[in-house]
């Protein structure tokens, strides 16, 4: 089954289809599934394998070329050109399938504006925050649940239907908030009590990440907690 959603970001919160394909391939390039210099399969074969049209694939490959991750040689084919700093939508997303890569998608479980609880670290200027709980999948595989707290000073209200799979993209486009860097602390913990019943896992202890996300003024705009299933998912940060 294809991991892609054919709907537009405006209609459902999903990224446009060619961007979904581009982001998935970019993550696979960064994970080494497609090593530097690899010649990709012919476009018609790739489109058939991915269950998309050739036109959509070509738009995705053009996006990868613009990001410096692909070289398109006329009469020869498409060649991977791995970049250390690609400008991708999921550049800060550090969870991937055990085999590497995987297109991230998100299902919002709840969105509420609340007074910040005392167990949160100090961040932002408001005493309230937007709490967003989400169910994350990679290529449709259950991967993680996350609780995100955005400081209430960045918006009066947030409408759940306006949120996209990539919150950082939503922040940029709707709130003029740019997440420029993130600091992660990684450990282990049991999954939270609010984990959806439909998220089945054989693991009683999961990977656990606490993240501080910084805005364009170097202030902490967001604090998040992520629990990921170690039977399907790994945390990966790469340096070169």
C-alpha positions in Angstrom: 0.0 0.0 0.0 1.3 3.5 -0.9 2.3 5.6 2.1 1.1 8.8 0.4 -2.1 10.7 0.7 -3.4 12.1 -2.6 -5.1 15.1 -0.9 -3.8 18.6 -0.7 -2.4 20.3 2.4 -5.2 22.9 2.2 -7.9 20.2 2.3 -6.6 17.8 5.0 -3.4 19.0 6.5 -1.4 16.6 4.2 1.4 18.0 2.2 0.9 18.1 -1.6 1.6 14.7 -3.1 4.8 15.5 -4.9 6.2 17.1 -1.7 5.3 13.9 0.2 7.3 11.9 -2.4 10.2 14.4 -2.3 10.4 14.4 1.5 10.3 10.6 1.7 13.1 10.2 -0.9 15.1 12.9 0.8 14.9 11.0 4.1 15.9 7.8 2.4 18.9 9.6 0.8 20.0 10.9 4.2 19.6 7.5 5.7 21.9 5.9 3.1 19.2 3.8 1.5 20.1 5.6 -1.7 23.9 6.2 -1.3 25.6 9.2 -3.0 26.1 8.6 -6.7 23.2 6.0 -7.0 21.4 6.1 -10.3 17.7 5.9 -9.7 15.5 3.5 -11.5 13.8 4.8 -14.7 11.0 7.2 -13.9 8.2 5.0 -15.1 9.4 2.1 -13.0 9.7 4.4 -9.9 6.3 5.9 -10.4 4.7 2.4 -10.7 6.5 1.2 -7.6 5.4 4.3 -5.6 1.9 4.0 -7.0 1.9 7.6 -8.3 1.8 9.2 -11.8 4.9 9.9 -13.7 4.0 13.6 -13.7 3.9 13.7 -9.9 7.2 11.8 -9.7 8.9 14.3 -12.0 7.7 17.2 -9.9 9.1 15.4 -6.8 12.5 14.8 -8.6 12.6 18.5 -9.6 12.1 19.5 -6.0 15.0 17.2 -4.9 17.2 18.7 -7.6 16.4 22.2 -6.3 17.4 21.0 -2.8 20.7 19.7 -4.2 19.9 16.1 -3.5 19.7 14.9 -7.1 21.4 15.5 -10.4 19.3 15.0 -13.5 21.6 14.1 -16.4 19.9 14.4 -19.8 19.9 11.2 -21.7 21.4 9.3 -18.8 19.1 9.4 -15.7 18.8 10.7 -12.2 21.7 10.5 -9.7 21.7 11.0 -6.0 23.9 13.8 -4.7 23.8 13.6 -0.9 23.9 17.0 0.9 24.9 17.6 4.5 22.4 20.4 4.9 19.4 19.9 2.7 16.6 22.4 3.2 13.8 19.8 3.7 10.5 20.1 5.6 11.5 17.3 8.0 15.1 18.4 8.5 14.5 18.5 12.3 12.5 15.2 12.5 14.9 12.6 13.9 12.7 9.5 14.1 13.0 6.9 11.3 12.1 3.3 10.7 14.5 0.7 11.9 15.7 0.2 8.3 16.0 4.0 7.9 13.8 6.7 6.3 10.0 6.7 6.3 7.6 9.5 5.5 6.2 11.1 8.7 2.5 11.7 9.0 0.5 12.9 12.0 -3.0 12.3 13.4 -4.0 14.9 15.9 -5.5 13.4 19.0 -6.3 16.6 20.8 -5.6 20.3 20.8 -6.2 22.5 23.8 -5.1 25.9 25.2 -4.2 25.4 28.8 -2.3 26.9 31.7 1.2 25.4 31.6 1.5 22.6 34.2 4.2 22.8 36.8 6.0 19.8 35.5 7.0 21.7 32.3 10.3 23.5 32.1 10.3 27.3 32.0 9.9 28.5 28.4 8.3 31.4 26.6 6.6 34.5 28.2 3.0 33.3 28.5 1.6 31.3 31.5 -0.5 29.4 28.9 0.3 27.2 26.0 -1.2 25.1 23.2 -1.0 21.4 24.0 -1.1 19.3 20.9 -1.1 15.5 21.2 -0.4 13.5 18.0 0.0 10.0 16.8 2.9 9.7 14.4 3.4 7.1 11.7 6.3 6.5 9.3 5.2 5.1 5.9 1.9 4.2 7.6 3.7 2.2 10.4 2.9 3.2 14.0 6.0 5.0 15.3 5.3 7.4 18.2 3.0 9.6 20.2 4.0 13.1 21.1 2.8 16.0 23.3 3.8 19.4 22.1 3.5 22.6 24.1 3.7 25.8 22.0 4.0 29.0 24.1 0.7 30.8 24.1 2.3 34.1 23.2 2.6 33.1 19.5 -1.1 33.0 18.8 -4.5 33.9 20.2 -6.1 30.7 18.9 -5.1 27.7 16.8 -7.7 25.9 14.7 -7.1 22.1 14.6 -8.1 21.8 11.0 -5.4 24.3 9.9 -2.6 22.2 11.3 -0.5 20.3 8.8 1.6 17.1 9.2 4.6 19.4 9.7 3.9 21.8 12.6 7.1 23.7 11.9 5.8 24.5 8.4 2.5 25.6 9.9 4.4 27.9 12.4 6.3 29.5 9.5 3.3 30.0 7.2 0.6 31.0 9.8 2.4 32.4 12.9 5.6 33.8 11.4 7.5 31.6 13.8 10.7 30.0 12.5 12.2 27.1 14.4 15.9 27.5 13.8 17.3 24.9 16.1 16.3 22.2 18.5 17.9 20.5 21.5 17.0 16.9 22.3 17.4 14.8 25.4 16.9 11.1 24.8 16.1 8.4 27.3 13.5 5.7 27.9 10.1 5.7 29.6 6.8 3.8 29.6 4.3 5.1 27.0 1.9 7.7 28.4 -1.5 6.7 29.7 -3.3 8.6 26.9 -1.7 6.5 24.2 -4.4 5.5 21.8 -5.8 2.0 22.2 -5.3 1.4 18.5 -1.5 1.9 18.9 -0.5 -1.8 19.5 3.0 -2.5 20.7 4.8 -5.4 22.4 7.2 -3.0 24.2 6.5 -1.9 27.7 9.4 0.6 27.7 9.7 3.0 24.8 12.3 5.5 23.7 11.6 9.0 25.1 12.7 12.4 23.8 12.4 15.8 25.4 12.9 18.7 23.0 13.4 22.4 23.3 12.7 24.2 20.0 14.1 27.7 19.5 12.6 30.5 17.4 14.4 33.0 15.1 15.2 35.2 18.1 16.8 32.3 19.9 14.0 32.0 22.5 12.5 28.7 23.4 9.1 28.7 21.6 8.1 25.1 22.1 8.7 22.1 24.5 7.7 18.6 23.4 7.8 15.1 24.7 7.8 12.1 22.3 7.5 8.4 23.1 8.5 6.1 20.3 8.0 2.4 19.8 11.5 0.7 19.7 10.1 -2.3 17.8 9.4 -0.1 14.8 11.3 3.1 15.2 14.7 4.5 16.1 16.1 8.0 17.0 18.8 9.1 14.6 20.9 12.2 14.5 23.7 12.5 11.9 26.8 14.6 11.9 29.5 14.9 9.2 
